[in-house]
């Protein structure tokens, strides 16, 4: 048994991680023959991509995917720990699974992802969720077959959560959710240690994949007909700093663009590591999309310092202005936290002022959520919950004005849309995303799915656009 340890997780050391190829031991073969699995995924794109790997591993073991968790032989929760709401959702699902297991005691139940890397969560699973068969963490996804095998062999709760990352594993099988858009990991972990963030503890230190492995993966996606790749990491802008002397994110972006895949995206960025060279590369290549997610978190330099963000409001605005000046028609989205423990009304007003200045194309706004083990969890709270929620409401009112204003600029224009599929709420319409990552709904043939088509925008809403497909 191995359990998470925050003290170990916080340690950082400069080293190049050993690389191993993923492989299945013979004794693990046929573990899932004639069995089904169901995975519930919470959280970010990194978790979504981890699930793509997990599904492929399970299917190599003989499992078949099921869309009905109540009828599955294996239920796995791939969890998120970024906010309390994500915790509550996972625990709520475990409660429902507990009732199911009372009538079906032979089903296997597993927990993985970021919550599995939290000391308190694992303790709670051991004490209150004894029906959970196994737990493994973000650092040893490759151990899933072994953990499954051990769980079936010992009939005890198997907990294998490495407190600290040990190696990089390449060659993971993958069952991609899309046939035209793909996630590619380029860096794992984060060394920034923002005072409110649990990610450096749950995802470990920054570890860059070798450029050759990344480019080989992208080149194969091009051969397979993929139209878009998203380069993933907790902080993609730090790519290469732990591995190379003179090869960074701007170099990788350029090399990926040169594979001629039609669309390149990346996320998530930290303003501290966003270089002028990156801006120049984005501006230079048409197939690097003109959409940048640039989390600001607060418009107050005082709060930013207490958050440990390593930049001031003025630094952020300077970077923002450079992007607007150099990248044609760039769309910039952001993340904003309200109700940080030290945030006062004047700090919140500075955030509103920054929003008015930047007029973001999109944003994700949240009330501060204390995370166990982080410094901000111990900060004195200066704001009531009622005031925090009022601030969030006021912020969203301001943000929504600019979302609509940004979309209205596209009225009457023809844009390129990568068609994702049939609109889930209107089965007669298709939907897809523009180069600037704006959602567009339009009528069209299902033959368009997976293709880049021209759409003339006929109506704008706060969160989406409507259009008509046009012949070229």
C-alpha positions as CSV (number, residue, x, y, z in Angstrom):
1,X,0.0,0.0,0.0
2,X,1.2,3.5,-0.9
3,X,-0.7,6.6,0.2
4,X,-0.3,10.3,-0.7
5,X,1.9,12.6,1.4
6,X,1.8,16.4,1.0
7,X,5.3,16.8,2.5
8,X,6.7,14.6,-0.2
9,X,4.5,16.1,-2.9
10,X,5.8,19.6,-2.2
11,X,9.5,18.7,-2.7
12,X,11.1,19.8,-5.9
13,X,14.4,18.6,-7.3
14,X,16.1,19.3,-10.6
15,X,16.3,16.0,-12.5
16,X,15.6,14.3,-15.8
17,X,13.0,11.6,-15.3
18,X,13.6,8.0,-16.5
19,X,11.5,7.1,-19.5
20,X,9.8,3.7,-19.8
21,X,7.5,2.2,-22.4
22,X,4.1,1.1,-21.2
23,X,3.6,-2.6,-21.2
24,X,1.1,-5.2,-20.0
25,X,2.3,-8.2,-18.1
26,X,1.1,-11.6,-19.2
27,X,-0.6,-12.3,-15.9
28,X,-2.8,-9.3,-16.4
29,X,-4.2,-10.5,-19.7
30,X,-7.9,-11.4,-19.8
31,X,-8.7,-9.6,-16.5
32,X,-11.7,-8.0,-18.1
33,X,-12.9,-10.8,-20.4
34,X,-16.7,-10.8,-20.6
35,X,-16.9,-7.7,-18.3
36,X,-17.9,-4.1,-18.8
37,X,-16.6,-0.9,-17.5
38,X,-18.0,2.7,-16.9
39,X,-15.8,5.7,-16.3
40,X,-17.1,9.0,-14.8
41,X,-14.7,11.9,-15.5
42,X,-14.6,15.2,-13.6
43,X,-12.4,18.2,-14.2
44,X,-10.0,19.5,-16.9
45,X,-8.9,18.4,-20.3
46,X,-5.9,16.6,-18.7
47,X,-8.4,14.4,-16.8
48,X,-10.4,13.8,-20.0
49,X,-7.2,12.7,-21.8
50,X,-6.2,10.5,-18.9
51,X,-9.6,8.8,-19.3
52,X,-8.9,8.2,-23.0
53,X,-5.8,6.3,-21.9
54,X,-7.6,4.5,-19.1
55,X,-10.3,3.3,-21.5
56,X,-7.7,1.9,-23.9
57,X,-5.9,0.1,-21.1
58,X,-9.1,-1.5,-19.9
59,X,-10.0,-2.6,-23.4
60,X,-6.6,-4.2,-23.8
61,X,-7.5,-6.2,-20.7
62,X,-10.7,-7.4,-22.3
63,X,-13.2,-5.0,-20.8
64,X,-15.9,-3.5,-23.0
65,X,-17.3,0.1,-22.4
66,X,-20.8,0.5,-21.0
67,X,-22.9,3.7,-21.0
68,X,-24.9,2.4,-18.0
69,X,-23.0,2.5,-14.7
70,X,-25.7,0.6,-12.8
71,X,-25.1,-2.5,-15.1
72,X,-21.3,-2.3,-15.3
73,X,-18.9,-4.8,-13.8
74,X,-16.3,-2.0,-13.1
75,X,-17.1,1.6,-12.1
76,X,-14.2,4.1,-12.1
77,X,-14.3,7.7,-11.0
78,X,-11.6,9.9,-12.5
79,X,-11.7,12.8,-10.1
80,X,-10.9,16.5,-9.8
81,X,-9.8,18.5,-6.8
82,X,-9.6,22.0,-8.1
83,X,-12.7,23.1,-6.2
84,X,-15.0,21.9,-3.4
85,X,-17.9,21.4,-5.9
86,X,-15.8,18.8,-7.8
87,X,-15.3,16.9,-4.5
88,X,-19.0,17.0,-3.7
89,X,-19.9,15.6,-7.1
90,X,-17.5,12.7,-6.7
91,X,-18.6,11.9,-3.1
92,X,-22.3,12.1,-4.3
93,X,-21.6,9.6,-7.0
94,X,-19.8,7.3,-4.5
95,X,-22.9,7.4,-2.3
96,X,-25.1,6.2,-5.2
97,X,-22.5,3.5,-6.0
98,X,-22.6,2.3,-2.4
99,X,-26.3,1.6,-2.6
100,X,-25.7,-0.3,-5.9
101,X,-23.0,-2.4,-4.3
102,X,-25.3,-3.5,-1.6
103,X,-27.3,-5.3,-4.2
104,X,-24.4,-6.2,-6.5
105,X,-21.4,-6.9,-4.2
106,X,-19.2,-8.3,-7.0
107,X,-18.9,-5.1,-8.9
108,X,-15.4,-3.4,-8.8
109,X,-15.3,0.3,-7.8
110,X,-12.2,2.4,-8.2
111,X,-11.1,6.0,-7.6
112,X,-8.3,7.8,-9.5
113,X,-7.4,11.3,-10.6
114,X,-6.5,14.3,-8.5
115,X,-8.6,13.5,-5.5
116,X,-6.7,10.3,-5.1
117,X,-3.6,12.3,-4.5
118,X,-5.1,14.1,-1.5
119,X,-4.2,12.8,2.0
120,X,-7.6,13.7,3.4
121,X,-9.5,12.0,0.6
122,X,-7.6,8.7,0.9
123,X,-8.1,8.7,4.6
124,X,-11.9,9.2,4.1
125,X,-12.1,6.4,1.6
126,X,-10.3,4.1,4.0
127,X,-12.7,5.0,6.8
128,X,-16.1,5.7,5.2
129,X,-16.0,4.2,1.8
130,X,-14.6,0.7,2.5
131,X,-16.6,-0.7,-0.4
132,X,-14.2,1.1,-2.8
133,X,-12.0,-1.7,-4.2
134,X,-9.0,0.2,-5.3
135,X,-7.4,3.7,-5.6
136,X,-4.5,4.9,-7.7
137,X,-3.2,8.3,-8.4
138,X,-2.1,10.7,-11.2
139,X,1.6,9.6,-11.0
140,X,1.0,5.9,-11.7
141,X,-1.8,5.6,-14.2
142,X,0.3,2.8,-15.8
143,X,-0.3,0.7,-12.6
144,X,-4.0,0.3,-13.3
145,X,-3.7,-3.3,-14.6
146,X,-1.5,-4.3,-11.6
147,X,-3.9,-2.6,-9.1
148,X,-6.9,-4.4,-10.7
149,X,-5.1,-7.7,-10.6
150,X,-4.1,-7.2,-6.9
151,X,-7.6,-6.2,-6.0
152,X,-9.1,-9.3,-7.4
153,X,-6.4,-11.5,-5.9
154,X,-6.4,-10.2,-2.3
155,X,-10.0,-9.0,-2.0
156,X,-8.7,-6.1,0.2
157,X,-8.9,-2.4,-0.6
158,X,-5.9,-1.7,-2.8
159,X,-4.4,1.8,-2.4
160,X,-1.5,2.5,-4.7
161,X,-0.9,6.3,-4.8
162,X,2.6,7.4,-5.3
163,X,3.3,10.4,-3.1
164,X,5.8,11.7,-5.7
165,X,6.3,11.1,-9.4
166,X,9.0,8.5,-10.2
167,X,9.2,8.3,-14.0
168,X,7.7,9.2,-17.4
169,X,5.9,6.5,-19.3
170,X,5.5,6.7,-23.1
171,X,3.5,4.5,-25.4
172,X,0.2,4.6,-23.5
173,X,-2.7,3.2,-25.6
174,X,-5.4,5.7,-26.2
175,X,-9.1,5.5,-27.1
176,X,-9.8,9.1,-28.4
177,X,-13.2,10.5,-27.9
178,X,-13.0,12.3,-31.3
179,X,-11.9,11.3,-34.7
180,X,-10.9,14.8,-35.7
181,X,-9.7,16.6,-32.5
182,X,-7.0,15.2,-30.2
183,X,-5.3,16.0,-26.9
184,X,-1.6,15.6,-26.6
185,X,0.2,15.9,-23.3
186,X,3.4,17.9,-23.5
187,X,4.2,18.6,-19.8
188,X,2.9,17.2,-16.5
189,X,2.8,19.0,-13.1
190,X,3.3,22.5,-12.0
191,X,6.0,24.2,-9.9
192,X,4.3,27.6,-9.4
193,X,2.6,26.8,-6.0
194,X,-0.1,29.5,-6.2
195,X,-1.3,29.8,-2.6
196,X,-4.8,28.7,-3.4
197,X,-4.0,25.8,-5.8
198,X,-3.8,22.1,-5.0
199,X,-2.5,21.1,-8.5
200,X,1.3,21.2,-7.6
201,X,0.5,18.6,-4.9
202,X,-1.9,16.4,-6.9
203,X,0.0,16.6,-10.3
204,X,3.6,16.8,-9.0
205,X,6.6,18.7,-10.4
206,X,7.0,19.9,-13.9
207,X,8.1,17.1,-16.2
208,X,8.3,17.8,-20.0
209,X,7.9,15.0,-22.5
210,X,10.7,14.8,-25.0
211,X,10.0,16.8,-28.1
212,X,10.6,13.8,-30.4
213,X,7.9,11.8,-28.6
214,X,5.4,14.8,-28.9
215,X,6.1,15.4,-32.5
216,X,5.9,11.7,-33.4
217,X,2.4,11.6,-31.8
218,X,1.3,14.7,-33.7
219,X,2.7,13.5,-37.0
220,X,0.7,10.2,-36.5
221,X,-2.5,12.3,-35.9
222,X,-1.9,14.1,-39.1
223,X,-1.5,10.8,-41.0
224,X,-4.8,9.6,-39.3
225,X,-6.6,12.6,-40.7
226,X,-7.0,14.7,-37.5
227,X,-7.9,18.3,-38.0
228,X,-6.9,19.8,-34.6
229,X,-4.5,19.1,-31.8
230,X,-4.6,20.7,-28.3
231,X,-1.2,20.6,-26.5
232,X,-1.9,20.0,-22.8
233,X,-0.3,20.8,-19.5
234,X,-1.0,22.4,-16.2
235,X,1.4,25.1,-17.4
236,X,2.3,24.6,-21.0
237,X,4.4,27.7,-21.2
238,X,6.9,26.1,-18.9
239,X,7.5,23.4,-21.4
240,X,11.2,22.4,-21.9
241,X,12.6,24.3,-18.9
242,X,13.3,21.2,-17.0
243,X,14.7,19.2,-20.0
244,X,16.5,21.5,-22.4
245,X,18.8,24.4,-22.4
246,X,17.6,26.0,-25.6
247,X,14.2,24.5,-26.6
248,X,11.1,26.0,-25.1
249,X,7.4,26.3,-25.7
250,X,7.8,28.7,-28.6
251,X,10.1,26.1,-30.4
252,X,7.7,23.3,-29.8
253,X,4.7,25.4,-31.0
254,X,6.6,26.1,-34.2
255,X,7.6,22.5,-34.8
256,X,4.0,21.3,-34.2
257,X,2.7,24.0,-36.6
258,X,5.2,22.7,-39.2
259,X,3.6,19.3,-39.2
260,X,0.8,21.0,-41.1
261,X,-2.0,19.8,-38.9
262,X,-4.8,22.3,-39.7
263,X,-5.3,23.5,-36.2
264,X,-3.1,23.9,-33.1
265,X,-4.3,24.9,-29.7
266,X,-2.7,24.8,-26.3
267,X,-3.7,25.2,-22.6
268,X,-3.3,26.1,-19.9
269,X,-1.0,29.1,-19.8
270,X,0.5,31.0,-16.9
271,X,1.2,34.7,-17.7
272,X,4.5,34.5,-15.9
273,X,6.0,32.1,-18.6
274,X,4.3,33.7,-21.7
275,X,7.2,35.0,-23.8
276,X,7.3,37.5,-26.6
277,X,8.7,34.6,-28.7
278,X,5.5,32.6,-28.1
279,X,3.4,35.6,-29.3
280,X,5.5,35.9,-32.4
281,X,5.2,32.2,-33.3
282,X,1.4,32.3,-32.8
283,X,1.2,35.4,-35.0
284,X,3.4,33.8,-37.7
285,X,1.6,30.5,-38.3
286,X,-2.0,30.5,-39.6
287,X,-2.6,27.0,-38.2
288,X,-1.9,28.1,-34.6
289,X,-5.3,29.3,-33.6
290,X,-5.8,32.9,-32.5
291,X,-7.4,31.9,-29.2
292,X,-5.4,32.2,-26.0
293,X,-6.5,31.2,-22.5
294,X,-4.7,33.5,-20.1
295,X,-5.8,33.2,-16.5
296,X,-5.6,36.5,-14.6
297,X,-7.3,35.3,-11.3
298,X,-7.6,38.9,-9.9
299,X,-7.2,42.5,-11.0
300,X,-5.6,43.5,-7.8
301,X,-1.8,43.4,-7.6
302,X,-2.1,43.1,-3.8
303,X,-4.3,40.0,-4.1
304,X,-2.1,38.6,-6.9
305,X,0.9,38.8,-4.6
306,X,-1.0,37.0,-1.9
307,X,-2.1,34.4,-4.4
308,X,1.6,33.8,-5.3
309,X,0.9,34.6,-9.0
310,X,4.3,36.2,-9.7
311,X,3.0,39.1,-11.8
312,X,1.2,42.4,-11.2
313,X,-1.9,43.8,-12.7
314,X,0.3,46.0,-14.8
315,X,2.4,43.0,-16.0
316,X,-0.8,41.2,-17.1
317,X,-2.1,44.2,-19.0
318,X,1.2,44.7,-20.8
319,X,1.2,41.1,-21.9
320,X,-2.5,41.4,-22.9
321,X,-1.8,44.5,-25.0
322,X,1.1,42.7,-26.8
323,X,-1.1,39.9,-27.8
324,X,-3.8,42.2,-29.1
325,X,-1.2,44.2,-31.0
326,X,0.6,41.3,-32.6
327,X,-1.8,38.4,-33.1
328,X,-4.5,39.2,-35.7
329,X,-8.1,39.1,-34.3
330,X,-6.9,37.3,-31.2
331,X,-9.6,36.1,-28.7
332,X,-8.4,36.0,-25.1
333,X,-10.2,34.1,-22.4
334,X,-9.4,34.0,-18.7
335,X,-10.1,32.6,-15.2
336,X,-11.1,34.9,-12.3
337,X,-11.5,34.0,-8.6
338,X,-13.7,36.2,-6.4
339,X,-13.7,36.1,-2.6
340,X,-10.1,35.2,-2.1
341,X,-9.6,35.4,1.7
342,X,-7.7,38.7,1.6
343,X,-9.9,40.3,-1.1
344,X,-11.6,43.5,-0.1
345,X,-14.2,45.5,-2.0
346,X,-11.5,47.8,-3.4
347,X,-9.6,44.8,-4.7
348,X,-12.8,43.5,-6.3
349,X,-13.4,46.8,-8.0
350,X,-9.9,46.6,-9.5
351,X,-10.9,43.2,-10.9
352,X,-14.0,44.8,-12.5
353,X,-11.9,47.6,-13.9
354,X,-9.5,45.1,-15.5
355,X,-12.5,43.3,-17.0
356,X,-13.7,46.6,-18.5
357,X,-10.3,47.2,-19.9
358,X,-9.6,43.8,-21.4
359,X,-13.2,43.0,-22.5
360,X,-12.5,39.2,-22.5
361,X,-14.0,37.0,-25.2
362,X,-14.8,34.3,-22.6
363,X,-14.0,33.7,-18.9
364,X,-14.5,31.1,-16.2
365,X,-15.4,32.8,-12.9
366,X,-15.5,31.1,-9.5
367,X,-15.9,31.8,-5.8
368,X,-12.7,31.0,-3.9
369,X,-12.7,27.4,-2.7
370,X,-10.3,26.5,0.1
371,X,-8.2,23.4,-0.6
372,X,-6.7,21.3,2.1
373,X,-2.9,21.6,2.4
374,X,-2.6,24.9,0.6
375,X,-1.4,28.1,2.3
376,X,-4.6,30.1,1.4
377,X,-6.6,27.6,3.3
378,X,-5.2,29.1,6.5
379,X,-5.6,32.8,5.5
380,X,-8.1,34.9,7.5
381,X,-11.3,35.2,5.6
382,X,-12.4,38.8,5.3
383,X,-15.6,38.3,3.3
384,X,-18.9,36.6,4.0
385,X,-20.3,33.9,1.7
386,X,-23.2,36.2,0.8
387,X,-20.8,38.9,-0.3
388,X,-18.7,36.5,-2.3
389,X,-21.7,35.3,-4.2
390,X,-22.8,38.9,-4.8
391,X,-19.4,39.7,-6.2
392,X,-19.6,36.7,-8.5
393,X,-23.0,37.9,-9.8
394,X,-21.7,41.4,-10.4
395,X,-18.6,40.0,-12.1
396,X,-20.6,37.8,-14.4
397,X,-22.9,40.6,-15.4
398,X,-19.9,42.6,-16.5
399,X,-18.2,39.7,-18.3
400,X,-21.4,38.7,-20.2
401,X,-21.6,42.2,-21.7
402,X,-18.3,41.7,-23.4
403,X,-18.9,38.1,-24.5
404,X,-22.0,39.4,-26.4
405,X,-20.1,42.4,-27.7
406,X,-17.3,40.1,-29.0
407,X,-19.8,37.8,-30.7
408,X,-21.7,40.7,-32.3
409,X,-18.5,41.7,-34.1
410,X,-18.8,38.5,-36.2
411,X,-22.4,39.2,-37.5
412,X,-22.4,39.0,-41.2
413,X,-18.9,37.6,-41.5
414,X,-17.9,34.2,-42.8
415,X,-15.8,32.1,-40.5
416,X,-14.1,28.7,-40.6
417,X,-15.7,26.2,-38.4
418,X,-14.4,22.7,-37.4
419,X,-17.7,20.7,-37.2
420,X,-17.8,18.6,-34.0
421,X,-21.2,16.9,-34.3
422,X,-25.0,17.2,-34.0
423,X,-26.3,19.8,-31.6
424,X,-27.5,17.8,-28.5
425,X,-30.4,20.2,-28.0
426,X,-31.4,20.6,-31.6
427,X,-30.9,17.3,-33.5
428,X,-31.4,19.1,-36.9
429,X,-28.4,21.4,-36.4
430,X,-24.7,20.9,-36.3
431,X,-22.2,22.6,-34.1
432,X,-18.5,23.4,-34.1
433,X,-15.9,26.0,-33.2
434,X,-14.3,28.9,-35.0
435,X,-10.6,29.5,-35.1
436,X,-11.1,31.9,-32.2
437,X,-12.9,29.1,-30.3
438,X,-16.4,30.5,-30.5
439,X,-19.3,28.0,-30.6
440,X,-21.4,28.1,-33.8
441,X,-24.7,26.3,-34.5
442,X,-25.9,25.8,-38.0
443,X,-27.9,23.6,-40.3
444,X,-25.9,21.1,-42.4
445,X,-25.3,17.5,-43.5
446,X,-23.8,15.1,-41.0
447,X,-21.2,14.5,-43.7
448,X,-19.7,17.8,-42.6
449,X,-18.7,16.4,-39.1
450,X,-14.9,16.3,-38.8
451,X,-14.4,18.8,-41.6
452,X,-13.6,22.5,-41.6
453,X,-16.4,24.4,-43.3
454,X,-17.3,28.1,-44.1
455,X,-20.2,29.5,-42.1
456,X,-21.8,32.9,-42.4
457,X,-22.8,34.3,-39.0
458,X,-26.5,35.3,-38.9
459,X,-27.1,35.7,-35.2
460,X,-25.1,36.4,-32.0
461,X,-25.8,35.4,-28.5
462,X,-23.8,35.7,-25.3
463,X,-22.4,32.2,-25.4
464,X,-22.8,31.1,-29.0
465,X,-23.4,32.1,-32.6
466,X,-25.8,30.9,-35.3
467,X,-24.9,30.7,-38.9
468,X,-25.5,29.3,-42.4
469,X,-23.1,27.1,-44.2
470,X,-21.8,28.6,-47.4
471,X,-20.4,27.0,-50.5
472,X,-16.8,27.9,-51.5
